Amino acid sequence: MENVIVRIVNQGGQPLPAYATPQSAGMDLYANLSAPIVLGPLERTLIPTGLHVELPIGFEAQVRPRSGLALKKGLGLVNSPGTIDADYRGEIGVLVVNLSNTPLEIAPGERIAQLVVARYATVQWQVSDHLSPSDRGQGGFGSTGTHGRPVSTEPNNPPIP
């Protein structure tokens, strides 16, 4: 496992993100609120964390939902995963939505999301007139589950037995 140094400024009173277990991929983010807020059904808001980070070039951070909050309270993230680029220095905010049918309270210091830091690659496009064939071909949503086997939609390729 690789360790990466990330500079962080904590302008809130909440703990720094930390891994809950040695094999955790995500670190909890905390609501940096001075008072509880209540979200009505389907209402959304941006929750501050008080955190600013300086990611190394070649890394991103993703803000992802916490599965326990989604199951127990119906709290989701509107733009999941939210991407934090290496050149962003503003405060990390969590865009939450109440997906339940009842009002939902978010308390100061509540764990509201998780942060995953990962490497990424940049792309150089190579323009071409065609692409190499594949078993999936142009099959879209649900195409790999058809009849329990992969399906080819390439013009000269029959279905895969």
N, C-alpha and C positions, 0 to 999 in steps of 0.2 A: 504494500500500500504506500502510495506516495504522499508525503506531507508537503503542503504548499503554504508559504507565508503570505497572509493577506493583511494589509494595514486596515484598521477599523477605528472610526471615531464614534463614540457612544455619547450622544447629546441628550439621551433620555435617562431615566432612572432604572431601566430594566436590565436584567442580566444579559451578557453577551450570548449570542447563539452558541449552543454546545450540543455535542452528540449525546444521546441518551444511553446508548450502548456502544461497545467497541466496534461493532459492525454496522452501525447506523450510517446511512448515506446522507440523511437530512438532519439539519440542526433546527431546533425550535426558534421561532421568532415570536416576540412578545408585543402585546398592544401597549404602546406608550401613550396612555390616556391619563388625564387628570381626574376624570370622573367616568362612570359607566355610560355607555351609549346603548340605546335600544333601536334595533332595526325592525321595521314592520315586515310582513311577508313580501317577498320579492324586492325589498328595498336594498340598495347597495350604498357603500361608502368606502372611502379610502382611510385606512387605519395607519397612523404613523408608528414607526418603530424606534425613531431616534437614532438610527444607525446609518452611517455613511461608510462605504468601503472603497478600497483601491485594489481592484483585482489585477493580477499579473496579465500581461498580454498573452493571448491564447487561452484565457479562461473566461467563463461566464458564471453567473449565479442564477439559479432558477428558484422562484418563489412558488411553492406547491401547496396544495391543501393538506390539512391534517385529517387523516381518515376518521379518527375518533370524533372530531367535531362535525364532520359531514354526517356520520351515522347518528350520533346522539342529539345534535342540535339542528342539523340541516344547514350548517354554515359552509358555503362554497366560495371559490374564487372566480371572479368574472373572467379574467384573462389567464387561465391556468394552462401551462406554467407561464408566469411572468418572467421575462428575461432581463437581467441586469448585465449590461455590457461592461467590458473592462475600462472604458473611458468615461463611465457615468460616475459622478461624485456626489449627486444629490442624495437626499434621505430615501431610504428604502421604505416604500409604502406598500400596504397589502390591500388590494381592491376586493373586498368581501361582499357577499350577497347572502341574504337570508332566503334559503330555498324551502323553508318550512311554511306552514299555514298559520303560525302563531308568532307574536313578537319575540325577539331574541335579544338578550342582553349580552354585551361584550364588556367585561370588567377590565379595569386597569391592570396591567401585568399578566393578562390571560395569554396563554399560548394560542396563537391564531393561525399560524402557517409554519411551513418548514422551508429552509434554505438549503439548496444543493449546489455545490461548486463543482464545475466540471470543465474539462478541456473541450475545445472545439476546433474545427478545421475551417480554413477559408477556402473558397472555391474560385477556380479560374475556369470559366465556361469554355468549352470546345464546341463550336457550332458544327453541326453535321447534318447530312440529309437523311440519315437513318440511324436507328439504334439496334444493337445486337438483340436477337430473340431471347426470350426467357420463358420458363414454364408458366408464369403468371400472365405474361403478355400485357394486354390492356385491361385485364379484369380489374374492376373497381371494388367498391365496398361489398364485402361478403363473398367475393369471387373465389377465395381459396377454400371456402367451406362447402362448396357445391358438391353434393353427393359424397362428401367425406374425402375427396381427393382434389388435388390441384387441377385447374382447368387452363388450357392454353387458348388464347384468342388470336394467336398469330395466324395469318391467312393460310399458310401451308403446313401447319402443325395440327395433327388430330388431337383429341382429348388424351390426356395422359392416363394410361391404364392403372 
